Amino acid sequence: MSERVNLIALKGIPKIKPGDNLANIIIDSVSKSNIILEEGDILVIAQSIVSKSRGFLVDLNKIEPSDYANMLHESMKPLATKENIPIKDPQIIQLILNESNEVIRASHVMIVETKHGFVCANAGIDRSNVEGDNMVTLLPENPDEEATKIKDDLKNLVHKNIAVIISDSFGRPFRRGAIGVAIGLSGIDAVLDKRGKYDLYGKELKSTIIGQVDNLASAAQLIMGEADEGFPIVLIKGYEFEINNQAKISSIIRERNSDLFREKKSDIDVIKTLKARRSYKLGFSSKEVDEELIRECIDLSRWAPSAHNGQFWRYIILSKGAKRNQLINRMNEKLKKDLINEGKSESTIKLKIEKTRNQFLNSPYLILLCLDKHDLELHEGDERNLNELFMGIQSISSSATYLLLALESKKLSSCWYCAPLFAKKIIRRELNLPESYIPMAFFTVGYPLDVPKAPFRKNLDDILFKIED
Ligand SMILES: Cc1cc2nc3c(=O)[nH]c(=O)nc-3n(C[C@H](O)[C@H](O)[C@H](O)COP(=O)(O)O)c2cc1C
């Protein structure tokens, strides 16, 4: 256990540019300050200069925001104004999304899980201490690799084992104020496992694990500063630790299934799914779709509401192949006949048929939704029966909506097509379906190749009305 630890901010570190070698810069600084690097020293280096030296810089003007980024911008704007913090523009939101595995919260700031697995605000993307109004730094792609490169360069230069920690400052969920945390390391374990050791009274420690690299990063931050203090590298002497060249920062990240702090599913996921779902009418990727995923989504669509809890929906999965091709050909023959009878021109007919034909033939899965009229509660009287049929249709539509959202949540794209309505008999015959099945809709399903544009939506005021006394 160390009795005294010294923290020394390295002086004379220049403004870092892409391509700069940080080990050379460190050696230059220590030799000018008459500091001797010793075995077991630790260097804490601010992420911003590591990112700059390695060119992890992005010009926000070159980022094209997606619909989702624009949607988040609109929903975060009033919350940022309320909190009196700058409003994030869609470009930076898009960049945060690009750098993240998951958005955990999007309120006045975005809390995300970065590609590395760190949970932090704005994916660690930083505007401060970067030249140019629209330039930002990203976290290094592999911070451990960056730390190892600096450690190895130093070893070649001074022949000493010096551990390297790359630090950033993160806010914390339950306490105000950002503190230094380690985002990358080399030569030092992320945590100090005290389990099996004894406390003052001889009791065995059962669960004590110290976040030693975060403690060191936080201590270094005391003299590193945040703004323009300009001490991005801190040398720590006297901290006792075991050198471990296999150490990895990932060992400090809580595993999801034992992370009690993180909510399993947040509202934002629901909102995201609702808004991100699009009718996908573009080409599908060749990435194979696991049929189990389709089954899971249809399983979820069983939870939709239905009149009298009638659950009139019946789903039929049509995988690619001769059966599906024959069905589509028969349907197209009928469509052609119908359109000729309607007096449509040959070119219109060709266009109309081809528009959907390829989607039906080529989508990795095609799902047919039928209404089983066997389950309808039919009563005496035409109007009553018609309304029961409407209820059945409304019910299967709600199930279909569940299906589309479930597919979206699995990152599968789909589109609802009404073509089966126009070929009920043919479908029943070709697929050998019971007479009571009314074919209602097709859903194409697959992984997308492209991002469809969001279609026009009426304003809330155009569709919502209030009747008052
Ligand atoms: C009942 C129903 C039938 C539809 N039929 C077709 C269709 O036959 N062909 C087609 O291209 N899109 C069809 N769509 C998809 C709509 O064009 C699409 O939902 C709409 O343009 C809004 O786009 P969005 O789903 O991306 O928000 C259908 C959608 C519904 C709900």
The ligand as an SDF file (V2000), in Angstrom:
LIG
                    3D

 31 33  0  0  0  0  0  0  0  0999 V2000
  -53.6680   -0.9830  -44.7500 C   0  0  0  0  0  0  0  0  0  0  0  0
  -52.4030   -0.5850  -45.4660 C   0  0  0  0  0  0  0  0  0  0  0  0
  -52.2040   -0.9850  -46.7720 C   0  0  0  0  0  0  0  0  0  0  0  0
  -51.0380   -0.6340  -47.4720 C   0  0  0  0  0  0  0  0  0  0  0  0
  -50.8500   -1.0770  -48.7480 N   0  0  0  0  0  0  0  0  0  0  0  0
  -49.7520   -0.7150  -49.4420 C   0  0  0  0  0  0  0  0  0  0  0  0
  -49.5460   -1.1850  -50.7710 C   0  0  0  0  0  0  0  0  0  0  0  0
  -50.3400   -1.9460  -51.2950 O   0  0  0  0  0  0  0  0  0  0  0  0
  -48.4540   -0.7670  -51.4360 N   0  0  0  0  0  0  0  0  0  0  0  0
  -47.5370    0.0650  -50.8740 C   0  0  0  0  0  0  0  0  0  0  0  0
  -46.5450    0.4330  -51.5230 O   0  0  0  0  0  0  0  0  0  0  0  0
  -47.6710    0.4970  -49.5740 N   0  0  0  0  0  0  0  0  0  0  0  0
  -48.7470    0.1180  -48.8620 C   0  0  0  0  0  0  0  0  0  0  0  0
  -48.9140    0.5390  -47.5550 N   0  0  0  0  0  0  0  0  0  0  0  0
  -47.8630    1.3490  -46.9210 C   0  0  0  0  0  0  0  0  0  0  0  0
  -48.2170    2.8510  -46.9430 C   0  0  0  0  0  0  0  0  0  0  0  0
  -47.9440    3.3780  -48.2220 O   0  0  0  0  0  0  0  0  0  0  0  0
  -47.3550    3.5720  -45.8830 C   0  0  0  0  0  0  0  0  0  0  0  0
  -47.6880    3.0630  -44.6150 O   0  0  0  0  0  0  0  0  0  0  0  0
  -47.5930    5.0720  -45.8680 C   0  0  0  0  0  0  0  0  0  0  0  0
  -47.1440    5.6370  -47.0800 O   0  0  0  0  0  0  0  0  0  0  0  0
  -46.8620    5.7600  -44.7300 C   0  0  0  0  0  0  0  0  0  0  0  0
  -45.4800    5.4610  -44.7320 O   0  0  0  0  0  0  0  0  0  0  0  0
  -44.7710    4.8760  -43.4580 P   0  0  0  0  0  0  0  0  0  0  0  0
  -45.3930    3.5350  -43.1840 O   0  0  0  0  0  0  0  0  0  0  0  0
  -43.3000    4.7690  -43.8190 O   0  0  0  0  0  0  0  0  0  0  0  0
  -44.9790    5.8200  -42.3180 O   0  0  0  0  0  0  0  0  0  0  0  0
  -50.0450    0.1730  -46.8370 C   0  0  0  0  0  0  0  0  0  0  0  0
  -50.2390    0.5460  -45.5190 C   0  0  0  0  0  0  0  0  0  0  0  0
  -51.4000    0.1680  -44.8270 C   0  0  0  0  0  0  0  0  0  0  0  0
  -51.5550    0.5510  -43.3730 C   0  0  0  0  0  0  0  0  0  0  0  0
  1  2  1  0
  2  3  1  0
  2 30  2  0
  3  4  2  0
  4  5  1  0
  4 28  1  0
  5  6  2  0
  6  7  1  0
  6 13  1  0
  7  8  2  0
  7  9  1  0
  9 10  1  0
 10 11  2  0
 10 12  1  0
 12 13  2  0
 13 14  1  0
 14 15  1  0
 14 28  1  0
 15 16  1  0
 16 17  1  0
 16 18  1  0
 18 19  1  0
 18 20  1  0
 20 21  1  0
 20 22  1  0
 22 23  1  0
 23 24  1  0
 24 25  2  0
 24 26  1  0
 24 27  1  0
 28 29  2  0
 29 30  1  0
 30 31  1  0
M  END
$$$$
